[in-house]
Amino acid sequence: MRRGVLVFIVINVLIIAFLVRSVFTLLSLLIENGAADAIHRAEIPAPNSPSIDGRAQLIPKILHQTYIDDDIPEKWRKAQESCRNLHQDYEYKLWTDVKSREFIEAEYPWFLDAFDNYPQPIQRADAIRYFVLAHYGGVYIDLDDGCNRRLDPLLSYPAWVRRTHPTGISNDAMGATPQHPFFLSVIDSLQSYNKDWFLPYITVMYSTGPLFLSVIWKKYLSSGKNIGDGAGGGRVRILMPDEYQGHAWSFFEITKGSSWHGKDARLIFWMANHWIMLTALGFCTAGVVGVGLWCVYKRVFFSAAQRKKGGQGIMKYWGFGFLGRKKGANKKEYELVDRHEV
């Protein structure tokens, strides 16, 4: 009996350990707020401040954006023009579908097959932004991110991304020096994360989107490479929500985006808004499953014990226990129950 219980516990501990290890990085994102690498308002010069010119420029003055072709939808033109008008001294690169594929084919042919076979167009749009930042450096901005001020202060960091809600980082606004080790890690990880997770939203988020980028960032923090703020530094700084949008000193203002979201995204957003209830339900389900496994294991283990002992011993006791055998049960009662069980 004790040996059977011990084996059951060990097996379950191993299963739980495997599952926890598989999702450990995701779980650790829940408590990672990026505060250690935050770009604080105090270190950002005010808009049009003369002190901006005295800051070192590490990131090249290149603006990257992506779209299907050169015909930008009307709803995003104002945002696009706000960034271009504020940064006329920056080189502007619009990566259309054709240009993106030509770039991958010429510079990263080892990735072309994966690039061509992404099931969702947004996955190619996600991937190309990582490659061009790793290759050219510069600043990538989504078309629905309008510019509220010049981005020059952000060029003083080797790389930066923005904090997102509820956890992790986003990929809609990013900057980096060419060949920054973080973005090299990102493009090297794309193929291993290229998996189908049944729901398109989850597949996109975890193969190329913000969740994928957050997982790689969390691993990067643990790699020992997230050090150095100067030229050639590997640190990734975090643009916090207030510095991102919503204030006069913020760098961006947002218009409606997420054009790729499907109906499955509504389910994900609903789950995010009811995570406490779903967590409690998950624990209850796990408890029910655990009890069920124990009952199955107990029956199988003791059945084996009964066969080994010819129907005698603890299996007999367990079988009668279920039937409510009294202490005074005689041999005849035992036999009747045995026949009933058969």
Disulfide bonds with the S-S distance in Angstrom:
Cys83-Cys147 2.13
